[in-house]
């Protein structure tokens, strides 16, 4: 578990630590949620919270890029898509690779650090063929800094208790999803 250390944005080690924490979290989530190629992880990320500030008060593009690169270093080779939730200024729209949502209706906007967020901007600038959609139904999620990603998870969301509880100073909450159980007393369920 990570402690709430005090960081300085000028500290070159900060970027590496954020990258490492993000990659370690991605490994743990991929294993715990049994993620498979072609599945999607929605990520909400407040770089302000990572730095110990109030949400929206300290957009940090370098931190957003470090988080994206750390997550993508694990998810990318596994064929798992990252979907970045934008901030409320873009109505929590989602930045994702077109390959993840080929039949979805896209919207016309390019996220910026103060309108979309630093993480969503890093995602948009890093993905091959990025698009923005208004919603997605992801297979798992990472909420970095209490950004409220639940609206973009498939039903039924199951919270995960992972050992990695912080990235920087931001609280991290993760979830996986499972199919709905239907039927009654005669129903048989399998994994």
C-alpha positions as CSV (number, residue, x, y, z in Angstrom):
1,X,0.0,0.0,0.0
2,X,1.2,3.5,-0.8
3,X,1.4,6.2,1.8
4,X,0.3,9.8,1.3
5,X,3.8,11.2,0.7
6,X,4.2,14.9,-0.1
7,X,5.3,15.3,-3.7
8,X,6.7,18.2,-5.7
9,X,5.8,18.4,-9.4
10,X,9.4,19.5,-10.1
11,X,10.7,16.3,-8.7
12,X,11.7,14.0,-11.6
13,X,11.2,11.0,-9.3
14,X,7.5,11.9,-8.9
15,X,6.7,11.1,-12.6
16,X,8.5,7.7,-12.3
17,X,6.7,6.9,-9.0
18,X,3.3,7.8,-10.5
19,X,4.1,5.7,-13.6
20,X,5.2,2.7,-11.4
21,X,2.2,3.0,-9.1
22,X,-0.1,3.1,-12.2
23,X,1.5,0.0,-13.8
24,X,1.4,-2.0,-10.5
25,X,-2.3,-1.1,-10.1
26,X,-3.0,-2.2,-13.7
27,X,-1.3,-5.6,-13.1
28,X,-3.3,-6.1,-10.0
29,X,-6.6,-5.1,-11.6
30,X,-6.0,-7.2,-14.7
31,X,-5.5,-10.3,-12.5
32,X,-8.2,-9.6,-10.0
33,X,-10.8,-8.8,-12.7
34,X,-9.6,-11.6,-15.0
35,X,-9.5,-9.1,-17.9
36,X,-9.3,-10.5,-21.4
37,X,-8.2,-9.0,-24.7
38,X,-10.9,-6.7,-26.2
39,X,-12.3,-5.7,-22.8
40,X,-12.4,-2.1,-21.7
41,X,-11.3,-0.4,-18.4
42,X,-12.8,3.0,-17.8
43,X,-10.4,5.3,-15.9
44,X,-11.3,8.6,-14.1
45,X,-8.3,10.5,-12.9
46,X,-7.8,13.7,-11.0
47,X,-4.2,14.8,-11.3
48,X,-5.0,17.6,-8.8
49,X,-5.9,14.9,-6.2
50,X,-2.8,12.9,-7.1
51,X,-0.8,16.0,-6.1
52,X,-2.9,16.5,-2.9
53,X,-4.9,19.4,-4.1
54,X,-8.7,19.9,-4.6
55,X,-10.2,18.5,-7.8
56,X,-9.8,20.8,-10.8
57,X,-7.4,23.1,-9.0
58,X,-4.0,21.8,-10.4
59,X,-4.2,20.2,-13.8
60,X,-0.9,18.5,-14.4
61,X,-0.3,17.2,-17.9
62,X,2.9,15.4,-16.9
63,X,1.1,13.5,-14.2
64,X,-1.8,12.6,-16.6
65,X,0.7,11.3,-19.1
66,X,2.6,9.2,-16.4
67,X,-0.7,7.6,-15.3
68,X,-1.7,6.8,-18.9
69,X,1.7,5.4,-19.8
70,X,1.9,3.3,-16.7
71,X,-1.6,1.8,-17.2
72,X,-1.0,1.3,-21.0
73,X,2.3,-0.5,-20.4
74,X,0.2,-3.3,-18.9
75,X,-3.1,-3.0,-20.6
76,X,-1.8,-2.3,-24.1
77,X,0.2,-5.6,-24.6
78,X,-2.8,-7.5,-23.2
79,X,-5.2,-6.0,-25.8
80,X,-7.3,-4.3,-23.1
81,X,-8.7,-0.9,-24.1
82,X,-8.4,2.2,-21.8
83,X,-11.3,4.5,-21.8
84,X,-10.6,7.9,-20.2
85,X,-13.4,9.7,-18.4
86,X,-13.3,13.4,-19.0
87,X,-14.1,15.9,-16.2
88,X,-17.5,17.5,-15.7
89,X,-16.7,20.4,-18.1
90,X,-17.1,17.8,-20.9
91,X,-20.0,16.0,-19.2
92,X,-17.9,13.0,-18.2
93,X,-17.5,12.1,-21.9
94,X,-15.1,9.2,-22.7
95,X,-11.9,9.2,-24.8
96,X,-11.2,5.8,-26.3
97,X,-9.7,4.1,-29.3
98,X,-12.1,3.8,-32.2
99,X,-11.4,0.1,-32.3
100,X,-13.1,-0.3,-28.9
101,X,-16.3,1.4,-30.0
102,X,-16.5,1.1,-33.8
103,X,-20.3,1.4,-34.0
104,X,-20.8,4.2,-31.4
105,X,-21.9,7.7,-32.1
106,X,-18.9,10.0,-31.5
107,X,-19.0,13.6,-30.4
108,X,-16.8,16.5,-31.7
109,X,-14.5,17.7,-28.9
110,X,-10.8,17.5,-28.1
111,X,-10.0,17.4,-24.4
112,X,-7.7,19.9,-22.8
113,X,-6.2,19.9,-19.3
114,X,-8.8,22.4,-18.0
115,X,-11.7,21.1,-20.1
116,X,-11.6,17.3,-20.0
117,X,-8.7,16.9,-17.7
118,X,-5.0,16.1,-18.0
119,X,-5.5,12.3,-18.0
120,X,-8.1,12.4,-20.8
121,X,-5.9,14.8,-22.7
122,X,-2.9,12.4,-22.4
123,X,-5.1,9.6,-23.5
124,X,-6.4,11.5,-26.5
125,X,-2.9,12.5,-27.5
126,X,-1.5,9.0,-27.0
127,X,-4.1,6.6,-28.5
128,X,-4.0,5.6,-32.1
129,X,-7.3,6.8,-33.7
130,X,-8.9,8.4,-30.6
131,X,-12.6,9.3,-30.5
132,X,-14.8,10.8,-27.9
133,X,-18.2,9.2,-27.0
134,X,-20.8,10.3,-24.5
135,X,-20.9,7.0,-22.7
136,X,-19.5,3.5,-22.6
137,X,-20.2,0.3,-20.7
138,X,-16.8,-0.8,-19.5
139,X,-15.8,-4.2,-18.1
140,X,-13.8,-2.8,-15.2
141,X,-12.9,0.6,-13.8
142,X,-10.3,2.6,-12.0
143,X,-11.3,5.7,-10.1
144,X,-8.3,7.9,-9.1
145,X,-9.2,10.7,-6.8
146,X,-13.0,10.1,-6.4
147,X,-14.0,11.0,-9.9
148,X,-17.2,8.8,-9.9
149,X,-16.8,6.4,-12.9
150,X,-19.8,4.2,-12.0
151,X,-22.0,5.6,-14.8
152,X,-19.6,4.1,-17.3
153,X,-19.5,0.5,-15.9
154,X,-21.6,-2.4,-17.1
155,X,-24.1,-3.8,-14.7
156,X,-23.3,-5.4,-12.3
157,X,-20.4,-3.6,-10.8
158,X,-18.4,-5.4,-8.1
159,X,-15.9,-3.4,-5.9
160,X,-12.4,-4.8,-5.6
161,X,-10.3,-4.5,-2.5
162,X,-6.8,-4.2,-4.0
163,X,-3.6,-3.6,-2.1
164,X,-2.8,-0.5,-4.2
165,X,-5.0,2.1,-2.6
166,X,-3.2,5.3,-3.7
167,X,-1.6,6.9,-6.7
168,X,0.3,9.8,-5.3
169,X,-2.1,11.3,-2.7
170,X,-5.2,10.3,-4.6
171,X,-7.4,7.5,-3.2
172,X,-7.9,4.7,-5.8
173,X,-11.1,2.6,-6.0
174,X,-11.4,-0.2,-8.5
175,X,-14.3,-2.4,-9.8
176,X,-15.0,-5.3,-12.1
177,X,-18.3,-6.2,-13.6
178,X,-20.1,-9.5,-13.9
179,X,-23.2,-10.6,-15.8
180,X,-26.5,-10.3,-14.1
181,X,-27.9,-13.3,-12.4
182,X,-31.3,-14.2,-13.7
183,X,-33.8,-16.9,-13.0
184,X,-34.9,-18.4,-9.8
185,X,-34.2,-21.3,-7.5
186,X,-33.7,-23.7,-10.5
187,X,-31.1,-21.5,-12.1
188,X,-27.5,-22.7,-12.3
189,X,-24.7,-20.2,-12.5
190,X,-21.2,-20.8,-13.6
191,X,-18.1,-18.6,-13.9
